C-alpha cells in the first residue's frame, strides 16, 4: 500500500478544481437550458476520461516525459482558462448592471 503525501493531495484538489471550472464554463454559455446541462456534463466527462486514460496514477495509456508534461500543462491550463473566463464574465456583468 502506498502512502499519501502532500503532492498527491495537491494534485487531487487541482484536478477537482479543473472539473468544477470546465463544468461551470459549460453551464454559463449562452445556450438553451438542456443544451447548457449537456455541455457542462459533456465537458466534465471529457476531462475526466482523458485524465483517467492518460494521466491518472492508474492510467490505461500513461504518458511519459515531455508528452506527460505537455498534457498536464494543457489540461490544467484549459481548466484555469475556463475559470478565468467565467470569473471575468461574471465580474463584467456585475459592473455593467
N, C-alpha and C positions, 0 to 999 in steps of 0.2 A: 504494500500500500504506500502510495506517495504522500508526502506531506504538502500541505497548502502553505504557500508563502505569500508575502505582500504583493509580489508581481502578479501572481495568479489572480488575486482578488482585484487588483487594479485593472487587469485585462478584462475580467468579467464585468466589472462596473462600467468600463468604457464600452464594452460590447452591448450591454443593455441600453446605454445611452444612445448608441447608434441606432438600435432598433426603435427606440422612442422617437428619435429625431426624424428618421425616414418615414415612419408611420404618421407622425404629426404633419410632416411636409405634405404627404399624400392626402391627408384628411383636410388640409387647409387650401387645396386647389379649388379654383372656381369652376366646379363641375356639379351636375345634379347629385343629390344625396346618395342614391345607391351606387353610383359610379365612384363617388368620393370614398365610400367604405371599401369598395373593391380595390381602388388604387392604394389606399392605406394598407389594407391587409395583403395585397399582392406584393407591395414593396417589402413589407415585413417578412413575408415568406421567401421572397427572392434573396434578401440579405441573409436570412437565417440559413437557407440551403447552401448558398455559396460559402458562407463561413464554415458550416458543418462539413462540406465536401473538401475544402481546400486549406483551412487554417486552424480548425479546432484541434485540441490535443489528440483526438481520435479520428482525425480526418481520413476520409476514404482515399483521396488523392492528395496527400500532403505536398505542399510546395517547399522548396529548399532554396537557400541562398538568396540571390537577387530577386528571383520570382516571388519568393515569400515576402521579402521586404516591400517590393513594388505592390503586391496585392494588399498588404496591410496598410500601406500609405494611402492607396486609392480607396480602400474600404472605409477606413476611419476618416479620411478626408471628405468623402461623399457624405458621411454622417454629420461631420462638422459643418459642411456647406449647407446641408438641409436645415440644420438647426439655426444657422446664421440667417438664412433666407427667411425662415418663419419669424424669427425674432425681429428682424428689420422690418418685415411687412407689418407685423403687429404694432411695432412702435410708430411707424409712419402712419398707419391707420388711426392710431390713438391721437396723434398730433393733428391730423387733418380734420378730425371731428370736433 
